[in-house]
Amino acid sequence: MLKTLLISKVNQLGDNVVYLPVVQSLVEAHPDWHIVVLTSPTAARLYEVCCPEVEVRTYETAEFNGAWRHPARLWHFWREIRSLKPDACLLGSDQGSVAHFLARFSGAQAVVGPLSERVKLNALLNLRLPSEGEEHVAIHNWRIAQALMCHLKLPPLPEQMPPPDLRAFGCEEHGSVVMHAGASRAYKRWPLERGIELANRLSAQHAVIWFEQGEAGEDMLKPQVRRMKPGSLDELVRVMAGAKYFIGNNSGPMNIASALGVPGTIFNGPSTANWDPPWHTNGFDILRDPKLACQPCDQLSHPVNACQNKERPMACMDRWSVDEVHRRIETRLAAA
């Protein structure tokens, strides 16, 4: 009988937003289990608010993934994981060798995760599930969780993956257009000056909220644009929940908008289709240009960390002018 389930998902906010349905569904199906989620400080609040029943343990992503270079740190992590005495371990589709090592030597009898050629220790898992073609990362994670249930001879999870339930964060009823110009890496961002110009244009007809990025150029935003300083995840989700439209890059806030059912315009940039908004997909205008041979340059399993187009750097973002984006957004808002 399974008593303790260890889940490894130590990475970015967006990665955890698309993983949250797995944890919420397992909690609902097995309220008697002790579920421990390993995640990053950035994403921990997702589970604390939306899954208060689980135990959350946080690790800085770079420190966790790089622990193999520091035997003392890896030993400390192993002792900590071993002390939990998990009966089973579940790995997200993008976890690295350290997560594989800790899961395999945690003492758990069942260790389930993705089939990954990139991870050198992938063979340590008892059961590995490959990704199917261009399926979304969230769907792959869902199928891995279903495989765990099958492996344990337990009733299956629902066939269809639900969106995450973020209602516990609350909602600020403002009805504005929300803009978030950030992303985890610079080459995934539409030029900030274009975003500022777009915000100023939109503010003539709509209430606009701009999440600040801490850049000097943001002083050019018009006074009627409501500027919000980077704050807690609670505030971000609460404000996003009340938006009538979202504008941003392929990033964590995009996944939050998708989960909440807030329509939007997304600058896809280097991201593969596996990272498109996973829920309420008809509400999104994904800005990608199939004529660009370099797009997407990111790999499904990992980012390339820099623009790969040496002849036309940032061509996938430079492709979209303020005029064209403004026209597309106004057309969509008028039809709403």
N, C-alpha and C positions, 0 to 999 in steps of 0.2 A: 504493500500500500504506500502510495507516494505521500510524504508529509511535507518535504521542503523542495521547492523548485527554484533553481538559480537561473536568472536571465541576464545575459550580457549584452548591453547596448550602450557602450561608452563612446559617444561621438556627438555630432552637432545637434542643434535644436530640431531642424527639419527632419533629420533621420529618425528622431524619437517621436515626432508628431505622427509620422506615417507608421510607426511601430505601436503606438498607444492602443489601437484596437485589439492587438494581440493580448496585451496585458489586461485590459479591461474585460475582454471576453473570458480569459482564463480565471480571473477573479470571480466573475459572475457564475461560471460553470462549476468552480471548485472553491467555495468560500472557506472550506476547512483547510486548504493548503496554506503553508507558510511560503509566500512568494517573495524572493529577494531580487531586486533589480539593481544591477551595477550600471551606472550611467555617469554622465558628466555633470558638473555643477550647473552648466548652462541649461540642461534639460531636466534636472532633478525636480524642479517645481511642477512640471507636467504631471509626474506621478504622485507627488505629495498632495496636489489638489484634486486630481481626477481619479486617483487610486489610493485613497488614504489607508486602505487595508494592507498594502504591500510595504515591505521594508526597503528603503532606498539607501544605497551606499554609493558615494560619489568618488570619482577619480578624475583628475585632470587628464584629458584625452592623450596629449603628447606624452605625459609621464607614464600613463598606463601602457600605451602601445610601445613605448621605448624601454620598458622595464627589462627586456631581455639583455640590454647593454649594461645593466646594473644588477648583478647577482643578489646583492643584499636586499635591494628593493623588491626584486622578483620573489625572493624567499619570504619577505614580509607579506606580500600579496597572497602567496600560496598558503601561508599559515592562517591568514585571515579567512580566505575562502574555505579552506579545509575545516576550520572551526564551525562553519555553518552546517556541516554534515548534510549536504544536499543529496537527495535521492535521484534527481535528474537535473540536467543542465540544458538550457536552450540558448542558442547563439543566433543573433541577428545576422542578416545576409552579408554584412560588411565588417564583421569583426576580424581582427588580425590574429597573428600567431600567439601573442600573449594570452588573449582570451581563450584560444584553443587549448593552450598548455594548461592554464588554470582549471578549465572545465574538465579536461581529461584526467587530471591528477587531483581533483577535488574529492574523490571518493565516490562520486555518483556512478550508478550503474548504467544509466542512460544518458548519452551525450549526443544531442541532435543539433544540426545546423546546416549551412549551405555546402554545396559542392563547389569548391573554389580552386582554380589552378594557381591563383595569385598567392594564396596563403601556404607557406611551406609546411606547416604542421596540420594542414587540413585533414590528413589521413588519420589523425588521432581520434576523430569523431566516430561514434558507433554507427550513426546514420547520417548520410549527406544527401541533400536534395538539390539538384541543379536548377538553375533558372531556365525558364522556357521562352526562348526567343526574345521578343521585346516586351515581355510582361513587366508591369510596374513593380518597382522594388517592394512596395507595400504588399502586393499580391504574392510575391515570392516569400516574404516573411510570414504571410498568413498560411501558405502551404507548408512551410517548415513547421509551424505550430500544429497544423493538422497532422503532419507526419509524426510529431511527438505523441499526440493523442492515440494515433493508430499503433505506434510502437509500444505504448503502455497498455494497449487493449482497453482504452477508455472510450466513452461516447464521443463522436466527432464534434468539432466546432461547426457552426453553420457553414454551408457551402459558400455563401456570399460574405465577403468581408464588410463589416459595417464601418462607417466613418467614426472617428473618435468622438466621444461625448465630452465637450469642453464647457458644458453649462455651469459647472461648479465655479468657473472664473467670474461669472456674471456678465452683464452687458451694459454699456453706456449708450443710451438711445440718443444718437446725435445725427444720423443720416447723412454723414459727410462722405466725400471721396477721400480715402486714406492713401497716402503715398509713403512708401518705405524704400529708400534708394540703396539700402545696404545689401551685402552678400558676404559670404565667408571669405571670398578672395576677390582681388581687384579686377581680374579679367572677367568676372561674372557680373559686373555692374555696368549699366547704361551710364554714359557720362553725366556726372552730377550737375553740370551747368545746364544740360538739356532738361534734366528733371526739374530744376528750379524754374526754368522758363515755362515748362509745361504746367507746373503748379500755379504760377502767376496767371497764365492764360485761363486755366480752369476756374480760378477763384472769381473771375468776372461773372460766372453763371452758377457756380456751385460752392457750397461750403467745403473747404479743403483742410485736411489735417496732414501735417508733414512731420514724420518722425526724424528728428535731427541726427546727423551723422558726425557732428563735431567738426565740420569743415568751415573755413572762413567764408567761402562763397555763399553760404546759406544766409548771410546778411542781405543778400539781394532778393530774398523772398518778400513779397508785398505784405503790408501789415494785416490784411484780411486773411492771410493764410495762418491758421492756428498751428503754431510750432510746439512740438512736444519733445522734451529731452528724453534720452534713453533712460528708461526706468526699469521696473520689474517686469517679469514675464506676465504677471497678473494684470498689470496695466495694459500691456500690449494686446493681450487676448481680449480684455474687456472693451477696449476701444475698437479693435477689429470687429468684434461681434456686432457693433452698432453701425458699421459702415454700409453705405449703399453700393460702394464700388472700391476696388483695391487696385493700385498700380505699383508694380515692383519687379524685382528680378526673380529668377528661379532660386528660391531661398526658403529659409524657415518661415518667415511671414507669409509667403505664398501658400505653403502647406497649411498654415493656420486658416487662411482665407478659404481654402478648399474644404477644410474640415467644417467650417462654419457655414458654408454655402454662400459666401460673399463672392459675387462675380468680379472679374478683373481682367486687366491687361498685363501680360507677363513678358518680360524681355528674356527669351530663352537662352541666348548666348551659347556657351559651350556645352550645355547640358543635353544628355541623351533623352529620347522620348520616354525612357523608363522612369524619368524624374518629372514628368508632366504632372499637373495637379491630379491627384488620384480620385477625388470625389467631386460631384457636381460639375463634371467636365464641360458640359455644354455652356456653362456660364463664363468660360475663359477664352480670351483672344490671345493665343500663344504666338508671339512674334519670333518666327524663325524663317530663314530664307533658304529653301532647298537648293537654290542655285549656287550657294557658297559651298564649294567642295570641302572646305575645312570644317564645316559645321555638321554634327557636333565633334569637338575635338576631345572632350572628356571621355574617359572609359566608363563603362557601367560600374566596374568595381572600385574605381578611384579617379580623382581629378588629376589633370596633367600639371596643374599649378601655375601655368603661364600660357599666354596666347601662343599658338603654334603657327600662326600665319605670319611669316617673316616678310612677305611682300606687302601685305595690307594688314598691319597689326590692328587687332580689335575690329575687324571687318564686320563680324556678326552683330556688334553693338552699334558701330558707326553707320550701319545700313539704315537705321531708323531715325528719321528726322523728326523734329518737334512738330512740324506741320502735319506730317502723315499720322503720327501717333495721336495728336490732338483731334484730327478729323475722325479717326477710327473710334476714339473714346466717346466723342460727342454723338456719333451715330448710334453707338450702343446704349448710351444713357437716354437718348431720345426714344429709343425703341422699348426701353424697360417699362 
